[in-house]
């Protein structure tokens, strides 16, 4: 099963790269699939790529559902910690 994680774009970099906040964890991701994203946008992240721009309500609802999942270590924050970064 694949899971896309909601994140908020906090900084735009060169080469369609951006810094995003994933529930308190900062990661670098590619915006090549979502060129319409801008600082403040909410995006769904999968495998180091923003794959879709979503609204804040959708992102909040998604996090509520994610928090209901019973993880092996019980820590939702570990989702962001294991997210692979895309190289520049």
Buried (B, 14 or more C-beta within 10 A) or exposed (E): EEEBBBBBBEEBEEEBBBBBBBBEBEBBBBBEBBEEBEEEBBBBBBEBBBBBBBEEEBBEEBBEEBEEEEEEEEEBEEBBEEBEEBEE
